[in-house]
Amino acid sequence: MKFSGFGEHAIDFYDGLVVDNSKAFWEDNKDVYLGDVKAPMEALLAELSGEFATDFGSAKVFRPYRDVRFAKDKTPYKTHCGGVIEQGRGGGAYYVEISPAGIRVGGGCFHLEADQIARFRAAIAEDVHGPSFEQMVTKLRRSGWEILGERLKTKPKGYEADHPRIELLKHKSLYAARTWEPGDFLHERECFTRVRKAWRELRPLNEWARDHVGISIRSA
């Protein structure tokens, strides 16, 4: 199935779920989720896999249910649908999400375990791999990407405060993201074109993460 856009009622479905995050609303509108959200997301990932998943893991659509075991917020359903191509969490990822905010794409190291953080910082500190990473991040920021991630307030243990890349070394995770507000493109082939173009811009960052961070030994 070739991706031709998300369904007409995709955003309306999530607007409604934000207001009424209940099993009753979900059951009454499940067909809209399956037809206008999940099926198009699966088609989008399937088509993009031919270019991005050949040497970078596999594609999946995230479950619509929230893990509320340890959460104060007990609402049962996510108010977005996310899809990803990755080998394992942290070692680079091609991400796409639809929500009331529109379409969001991202890539990089969304979450890092302790062994991944150690490799991430060691590579950034090197005089060969560190500057190339810094250049990638700078280029993405100048192109309109948000550079996000969890950061320490002070320098990490084992690194000097005057290290030339100390601000990057403070990161415990680092990823790039951008969002397009809802519009007609979301229901058209243009949505595929935008996501593919964005993921191509993220390729150097993701390949750096794959080569220098990799998956955690905890998930090996």
Secondary structure, DSSP 8 states (H G I E B T S, - for coil): -------TTHHHHHHHHHH--SHHHHHHHHHHIIIIIIHHHHHHHHHHHHHHSSSS-EEEE--SB---TT-S----B-SSEEEEEESSTTS--EEEEEETTEEEEEEEES---HHHHHHHHHHHHSTTHHHHHHHHHHHHHHTT-EEE--B-SS--TTS-TT-TTHHHHTBSSEEEEEEE-S-GGGGSTHHHHHHHHHHHHHHHHHHHHHHHT-S-TT--
